[in-house]
């Protein structure tokens, strides 16, 4: 059974930083691309960042230069380092793994950027 568990969310002031984690189980973590998505109140879920099995990365334009995605295959864990946070980054952040025939999501972790 595949499980993705996000953690690390919370309340942070504008300009601050947070690091999110996504712990995976039930999959051979190292062979899959992993993604972060987010959903702000009243908006659709949107792509944030991806890291492939070879550690290639790509980001949405809205977070490029501020967020860094990484992975630790020994710990079956993906990370999202978020710097220079803005109020518009407020959202529930989800991790995702998808491949032919499968698409799994975590339950999300809430990030609130507010003074």
ChimeraX attribute file (.defattr): number of C-alpha atoms within 10 A of each C-alpha:
attribute: neighborCount
match mode: 1-to-1
recipient: residues
	/A:1	5
	/A:2	14
	/A:3	15
	/A:4	23
	/A:5	17
	/A:6	23
	/A:7	17
	/A:8	15
	/A:9	18
	/A:10	14
	/A:11	14
	/A:12	18
	/A:13	14
	/A:14	17
	/A:15	14
	/A:16	14
	/A:17	16
	/A:18	18
	/A:19	16
	/A:20	22
	/A:21	23
	/A:22	26
	/A:23	19
	/A:24	22
	/A:25	15
	/A:26	10
	/A:27	14
	/A:28	11
	/A:29	21
	/A:30	18
	/A:31	11
	/A:32	15
	/A:33	18
	/A:34	26
	/A:35	25
	/A:36	25
	/A:37	19
	/A:38	23
	/A:39	19
	/A:40	17
	/A:41	10
	/A:42	7
	/A:43	9
	/A:44	9
	/A:45	15
	/A:46	14
	/A:47	18
	/A:48	23
	/A:49	23
	/A:50	23
	/A:51	21
	/A:52	16
	/A:53	14
	/A:54	10
	/A:55	14
	/A:56	11
	/A:57	16
	/A:58	15
	/A:59	19
	/A:60	14
	/A:61	9
	/A:62	12
	/A:63	17
	/A:64	12
	/A:65	12
	/A:66	13
	/A:67	20
	/A:68	19
	/A:69	24
	/A:70	19
	/A:71	21
	/A:72	12
	/A:73	14
	/A:74	8
	/A:75	12
	/A:76	17
	/A:77	20
	/A:78	23
	/A:79	23
	/A:80	23
	/A:81	14
	/A:82	20
	/A:83	17
	/A:84	15
	/A:85	22
	/A:86	18
	/A:87	15
	/A:88	12
	/A:89	20
	/A:90	20
	/A:91	22
	/A:92	18
	/A:93	27
	/A:94	27
	/A:95	30
	/A:96	20
	/A:97	20
	/A:98	13
	/A:99	10
	/A:100	5
	/A:101	5
	/A:102	8
	/A:103	10
	/A:104	12
	/A:105	18
	/A:106	19
	/A:107	15
	/A:108	22
	/A:109	21
	/A:110	21
	/A:111	22
	/A:112	21
	/A:113	20
	/A:114	16
	/A:115	9
